[in-house]
Amino acid sequence: MRAGNFEQGKTAQCYMLCIINTYKLLTKEGSFDWETGVKTIKSVAPERVAGPGSESIKNCKDAMVTKDNKCMGALEIAKCLYDDNPQNYFLP
């Protein structure tokens, strides 16, 4: 995924959900909690990553379209973050 290949199967989708859940970036309703994402990246990442990453998170706040399949929704978030700023993509 770091190379921009998001044509992945269910295993990769659910792996991304695991990453998203690790940082508690989904609300109880299953939506992308982008505000927590901004706070988290600013608190754990160096500024060279946190600045551009925060902007990408804000730009991708509505990226999760598939809410009935959280694995696919997590991949939608990751793909948006990559597409928004490939040079500063910060997820695995």
C-alpha positions in Angstrom: 0.0 0.0 0.0 2.9 2.3 0.6 3.5 2.2 -3.2 -0.1 3.2 -3.9 -1.5 -0.2 -4.7 -4.9 -0.3 -3.0 -6.3 -3.1 -5.1 -6.0 -5.4 -2.2 -8.1 -8.3 -0.9 -10.0 -8.7 2.3 -6.9 -9.5 4.4 -5.3 -6.2 3.5 -8.6 -4.3 4.0 -9.0 -5.8 7.5 -5.3 -5.1 8.3 -5.9 -1.5 7.6 -9.0 -1.6 9.9 -6.8 -3.0 12.6 -4.4 0.0 12.1 -7.3 2.4 12.2 -8.7 0.8 15.3 -5.3 0.9 17.0 -5.5 4.7 16.9 -9.2 4.7 17.8 -10.1 6.5 14.6 -13.6 5.1 14.2 -16.6 6.4 16.2 -19.0 4.0 17.9 -21.3 4.5 14.9 -18.5 3.4 12.6 -17.6 6.7 11.0 -14.1 8.1 10.5 -13.2 10.2 13.6 -10.9 12.5 11.7 -10.7 15.0 14.6 -9.1 12.3 16.8 -6.8 11.5 13.8 -5.6 15.1 13.7 -5.0 15.1 17.5 -3.2 11.7 17.4 -0.9 12.5 14.5 0.1 15.8 16.1 0.9 14.1 19.4 2.9 11.1 18.1 4.5 12.1 14.8 7.4 14.4 14.1 6.3 17.8 12.6 7.5 16.9 9.1 4.9 14.1 9.1 2.3 15.7 11.4 1.8 18.9 9.4 1.1 17.3 6.0 -0.6 14.3 7.7 -3.1 16.6 9.5 -4.0 18.3 6.3 -4.6 15.0 4.5 -6.7 13.7 7.4 -8.9 16.9 7.2 -9.1 16.5 3.4 -10.2 12.8 3.8 -12.8 13.3 6.6 -15.5 12.0 4.3 -13.5 9.3 2.6 -15.2 6.4 4.3 -18.1 5.7 2.1 -18.6 2.0 2.8 -19.8 2.1 6.4 -21.5 -1.3 6.3 -18.1 -3.0 5.6 -15.6 -1.5 8.1 -12.7 -3.3 6.4 -13.4 -1.7 3.1 -14.2 1.6 4.7 -10.8 1.6 6.4 -9.1 1.0 3.0 -11.1 3.9 1.6 -9.6 6.2 4.3 -6.1 4.9 3.6 -6.4 5.3 -0.1 -7.7 8.9 0.3 -4.7 9.7 2.6 -2.3 8.3 0.0 -4.0 10.0 -3.0 -4.1 13.4 -1.1 -0.3 13.4 -0.5 1.6 10.3 -1.6 5.0 11.8 -0.6 3.8 12.1 3.0 1.7 8.9 3.3 2.1 7.8 6.9 0.1 4.5 7.3 1.8 1.1 6.7 
